[in-house]
Amino acid sequence: MPPVYAIIGTVYLNGAVFVLNGLLSPARVLQYILRAMVVLIALPFHESAHALVSHWLGDDTAKRQGRISLNPLHHLDPVGAVCMLVGGVGWAKPVGINAANFRNPKVGMAVSAAAGPVSNLLLAWLSMILYRVGYWMGWQQDLSAVMLFLYYMIVMNLSLAAFNLMPLPPFDGSRVVLLFLPQRLYFRVMQYERYIMLAMLFLTFTGLLDRPLAAVVNFLWGGLVDATNFVDTIGGYFARGINV
């Protein structure tokens, strides 16, 4: 499997060299179009996973709000979508959940919260499979835009999962931590949810979270590579068969 950035280098476009008075090249425009497509897939998938799992666990609040849907219009927050498009991490409209409807409120909140990041990891895993299939099929030459899209599907979904797994409110990881923290301590921290969110956004967009998030994404990337090695095994088998 080639280095991930090798795929980006295979994108070539003819025509005008500059767009918008030279601010954007055609390749850059293509990158943002593909990233926008990922945003329209990843964020609705994440939020609908919250809604669906909470419904399975007995709370119909999100279902009644129409959140069990992959329609981006039901989920997207304009600012959060732009942040994900530009910075790689973002957010959507919060999914309404009434923990009182769960048989075990703490467990129900933790499982429904975890469903969002897990859904992004699933999307990243499926995209990695297609990415590696594309490598064996030679898509990096004739379908380089498809390979670039799959690359963004992997990296942006991993980034979204890593961002949301931070164990601080209002991120999904904080609901999982609730299982292990005394409830009184958890709700004391929750009082500062808005300030923690603003601080996290500041750290993210000033680049101070780049290294920690990159470390987590690289770790998850390595896990996906290990979890999709069967593609290379199958590809090598067919390659040997063809050569014979």
Buried (B, 14 or more C-beta within 10 A) or exposed (E): BEEEEEBBEBBEBEEEEEEEEEEBBBEBBBBEEBBBEBBBBBBBBBBBBBBBBBBEBEBEBBBEBEBBBEEBEBBBBEEBBBBBBEBBBBBBBEBBBBBEBBEEBBBBBBBBBBBBBBBBBBBBBBBBBBBBBBBBBEBBEEBBBBBBBBBBBBBBBBBBBBBBBBBBBBBBBBBBBBEEBEEEEBEEBEEEBEEBBEEBBEBBEEEEBEEEBEEBBEEBBEBBEEBBEEBBEEBEEEEEEEEE
